[in-house]
Amino acid sequence: MSTRRVVITGASSGIGQATARLFAQHGWNVVGVARRADRLAELEADAGISTFVADVTKQEDVDSLRDFLADSGPVHALVNNAGGAFGASSVEESDPADWQKMFDVNVLGVQRVTSALLPLLRQAAADGHADIMTVTSTAGFVPYEGGGGYNAAKFAAHAVVGVLRLELAGEPIRVMEIAPGMVKTDEFALNRLAGDTSKVEALYAGVEAPLVAEDVAEAIVHALELPGHVNMDMITIRPVAQAAQHKLIRGELKPKA
């Protein structure tokens, strides 16, 4: 089988970067997409992958990405990873601008990129199959206090994935979703909590082995490397310490005496 090409948004850090690196290690042709050119340059130098600077909240950037990909080869897989959370205030006290940013990147960004690249994915699928994997969150299934905007955005992203799977039924294009729970990365919580490192430390305090970006990357790569007739519709991935969105164990995990 010839080398497959995967496009990963939000590839400059966290889950996106870990996923780009792992795909490259598995022999895929990887195109990492993100806003920060300096971070992408480091990734390109370290991992030997192709990169493209684009902001998924800007249609002109997405159009330029589409044109670049169309001119440079087939697209067998898309990983919609770009996203983020901004603010942790109540619905009453939230800044609507934070919600706007969350919807633009987590929901509209998924729609923009998916719509733009579907013709290229269809071309690749003519010789087998193509894949669309979207990274959502367990926040898209269970609401919690202070999560209003992020809950709403990820609920919406989950709905988009479900609709897309129905709309593409009959085509050899797998539509997948992975919903991580607690993942400890360098930037996600820091961005959400406005750079307050003490709050970030409190979030993870005492939690034995929260997920890291590489754990989620392993699941994404595994799902896309399964035989083409196998569709992992929904993958929920959490650390063992997080039994549910509201049930987080702080302290040592050990068998009952």
Secondary structure, DSSP 8 states (H G I E B T S, - for coil): ----EEEEESTTSHHHHHHHHHHHHTT-EEEEEES-HHHHHHHHHHH--EEEE--TT-HHHHHHHHHHHHHH----EEEE----------TTT--HHHHHHHHIIIIIHHHHHHHHHHHHHHHHHTTS-EEEEEE--GGGTS--TT-HHHHHHHHHHHHHHHHHHHHTTTSSEEEEEEEE-SEE-SSHHHHHTTT-HHHHHHHHTTBSS-EEHHHHHHHHHHHHHS-TT----EEEE--TTEEETTEE--B------
